[in-house]
Structure formats: C-alpha cells, structure tokens
C-alpha cells in the first residue's frame, strides 16, 4: 500500500502568509478552520450547493469546500475575519447587515458577506435590487426572504463605503 505524503502549501490569508504541510485531499474549508483556526468560514452542505463557505480567492468568490488546500498554493485568500478592524470594529458592510437585520441565525452570514464584498468591490454604487439578488443568489439563507440582506447591501453601497 502506498502512502500519500503531505504537501507544503504557502498561502496568504487576510494579509498574513502561512506555510503549512497539508494532506493532499484536505478541503480548503477544513484547512482554514482547523489548521489556521479561522473558524468564521462556515461549512454546511460540503457539496458546493449552499455557498455558506464562500471566501475570496484572488478576489473572486469561491466555495472553499470544493477546493483542496493544495490547490491554493501561492494564492491570496480573504475570509470573513478580514472584514472587521483589528480592534473588532465592524466595517461598513458588516455594520449595514447589523443595522438592517441582514443576519438572522448568522450561519450563512460569512458566505453572504464575502459574496457581497466581491459584488460591492465591482459595483460600489450597489446597482439595482435585481442585480444584488443575482449576485447573492448562490448563497442559501433559510431564515429570511433575502429582503433584509438586499437592504443591507444597498445601505453599505449608499454609505459610499462599499465593502
């Protein structure tokens, strides 16, 4: 029986560079949560359907449960932990979600925030409600009808601060 050796991965997460040996089949979501102790990224379906585990990989939203950690060697990742200031002060997007009841149970919130961040980075004026709904359509929320989430994203854009 052959054994598969761990592979060295170097990745920048939230501006900090990490170098770790990882099992080749370890999911990126598990790497973030277990190896780097960044537990803000939630995991739900583990099949890429729900979008709860969304992060930004080189500025693009991806489902971290569908990637292996070894696939992101050399990449730059942003997780929900990157949004708040080091003193814990919420950024404009997080504050808008708080102020507009854009979070309910909070389970989908990290994936929703990261998806919204990518959208607002590309559309700082917020676009239309239909465009916002399209942008967040890949993240399932079982608690809301999405209206408060749309209002939260709109409020972040209206504040002129985007993400």
C-alpha positions as CSV (number, residue, x, y, z in Angstrom):
1,X,0.0,0.0,0.0
2,X,1.4,3.4,-0.9
3,X,1.1,6.4,1.3
4,X,0.4,9.9,0.1
5,X,2.8,12.4,1.5
6,X,1.7,15.8,2.8
7,X,2.5,18.8,0.6
8,X,3.8,22.1,1.6
9,X,1.4,25.0,0.9
10,X,2.2,28.7,1.2
11,X,-0.8,30.9,1.1
12,X,-1.6,34.5,2.2
13,X,-4.8,34.7,4.2
14,X,-6.2,38.0,5.3
15,X,-2.8,39.6,4.6
16,X,-0.8,37.1,6.6
17,X,1.4,34.5,4.9
18,X,1.2,30.9,6.2
19,X,3.3,27.9,5.3
20,X,1.9,24.5,6.3
21,X,2.2,20.9,5.3
22,X,-1.2,19.6,4.4
23,X,-2.7,16.3,3.4
24,X,-3.4,16.5,-0.4
25,X,-7.1,15.7,0.0
26,X,-7.8,18.2,2.8
27,X,-10.6,20.6,1.8
28,X,-9.7,24.3,1.9
29,X,-12.5,25.0,4.3
30,X,-11.1,22.4,6.7
31,X,-7.6,23.9,6.3
32,X,-8.9,27.4,7.2
33,X,-10.9,26.2,10.1
34,X,-8.6,23.5,11.6
35,X,-5.0,24.4,10.6
36,X,-5.3,28.2,10.6
37,X,-8.0,28.4,13.3
38,X,-10.1,30.8,11.2
39,X,-13.5,29.5,12.1
40,X,-15.5,32.3,10.6
41,X,-15.9,30.3,7.4
42,X,-18.8,28.0,8.0
43,X,-19.4,24.7,6.3
44,X,-22.9,23.3,5.7
45,X,-23.6,21.1,2.6
46,X,-20.0,20.3,1.7
47,X,-21.1,19.8,-1.9
48,X,-20.8,23.4,-3.1
49,X,-24.6,23.9,-3.3
50,X,-25.2,26.3,-0.4
51,X,-22.4,28.9,-0.6
52,X,-22.1,29.2,3.1
53,X,-18.4,28.5,2.9
54,X,-17.7,31.3,0.3
55,X,-14.4,33.1,0.6
56,X,-12.5,35.3,-1.8
57,X,-9.6,33.6,-3.7
58,X,-7.5,36.2,-5.5
59,X,-10.6,38.5,-5.3
60,X,-13.1,36.0,-6.7
61,X,-15.8,34.3,-4.7
62,X,-15.2,30.5,-4.4
63,X,-16.7,27.7,-2.4
64,X,-13.9,26.6,0.0
65,X,-15.5,23.2,0.5
66,X,-14.9,22.3,-3.2
67,X,-11.2,23.2,-3.3
68,X,-8.3,21.3,-1.8
69,X,-5.8,23.3,0.3
70,X,-3.0,22.2,-2.1
71,X,-4.8,23.9,-5.0
72,X,-4.4,27.4,-3.4
73,X,-0.6,27.3,-3.0
74,X,0.7,30.8,-3.7
75,X,-2.8,32.3,-3.7
76,X,-4.3,35.2,-1.7
77,X,-7.4,34.4,0.3
78,X,-9.8,36.7,2.2
79,X,-12.1,35.2,4.8
80,X,-14.8,36.9,6.9
81,X,-12.2,37.6,9.5
82,X,-10.6,40.1,7.1
83,X,-13.6,42.4,7.2
84,X,-13.5,43.8,10.8
85,X,-10.7,46.1,12.0
86,X,-8.1,44.6,14.3
87,X,-9.9,46.2,17.3
88,X,-13.1,44.4,16.3
89,X,-14.8,47.5,14.8
90,X,-17.2,46.3,12.1
91,X,-16.6,47.5,8.5
92,X,-19.4,49.3,6.6
93,X,-20.8,46.1,5.1
94,X,-20.9,44.3,8.5
95,X,-22.5,47.3,10.1
96,X,-25.1,47.6,7.4
97,X,-26.0,43.9,8.0
98,X,-26.3,44.6,11.7
99,X,-28.3,47.8,11.2
100,X,-30.7,46.4,8.6
101,X,-31.3,42.9,10.1
102,X,-29.4,41.3,7.3
103,X,-28.4,38.5,9.5
104,X,-30.8,36.1,11.2
105,X,-29.3,32.9,12.7
106,X,-26.0,34.0,11.2
107,X,-25.0,30.7,9.7
108,X,-25.0,31.9,6.1
109,X,-23.7,35.4,7.0
110,X,-19.9,34.8,6.4
111,X,-20.6,33.4,2.9
112,X,-23.1,36.2,2.2
113,X,-20.7,38.9,3.4
114,X,-17.9,37.6,1.3
115,X,-20.1,37.3,-1.7
116,X,-21.5,40.9,-1.1
117,X,-17.9,42.2,-0.7
118,X,-16.9,40.9,-4.1
119,X,-20.1,42.4,-5.6
120,X,-19.6,45.8,-4.0
121,X,-15.9,45.8,-5.0
122,X,-17.1,45.6,-8.6
123,X,-20.3,47.7,-8.1
124,X,-19.6,50.3,-5.5
125,X,-22.8,52.1,-6.3
126,X,-24.8,49.0,-5.4
127,X,-26.6,48.5,-8.7
128,X,-30.2,47.5,-8.7
129,X,-32.0,45.2,-6.3
130,X,-32.3,42.6,-9.0
131,X,-28.5,42.8,-9.6
132,X,-27.9,42.4,-5.9
133,X,-30.3,39.5,-5.7
134,X,-28.5,37.9,-8.7
135,X,-25.1,38.4,-7.0
136,X,-26.1,36.7,-3.8
137,X,-28.3,34.0,-5.4
138,X,-25.6,31.4,-4.8
139,X,-25.8,31.7,-1.1
140,X,-28.7,29.9,0.6
141,X,-30.3,31.5,3.6
142,X,-33.2,29.6,5.3
143,X,-34.1,32.4,7.7
144,X,-35.1,35.3,5.5
145,X,-36.7,36.2,2.3
146,X,-33.4,38.0,1.4
147,X,-35.1,41.4,1.5
148,X,-33.1,42.5,4.6
149,X,-29.9,41.2,3.0
150,X,-30.6,43.2,-0.1
151,X,-31.3,46.3,2.0
152,X,-28.1,45.7,3.9
153,X,-26.0,45.6,0.8
154,X,-27.8,48.6,-0.6
155,X,-27.1,50.5,2.7
156,X,-23.4,49.7,2.5
157,X,-23.3,51.0,-1.0
158,X,-25.3,54.1,-0.1
159,X,-23.0,54.9,2.7
160,X,-20.4,55.3,-0.1
161,X,-18.1,52.9,1.7
162,X,-18.9,49.7,-0.2
163,X,-17.1,46.8,1.4
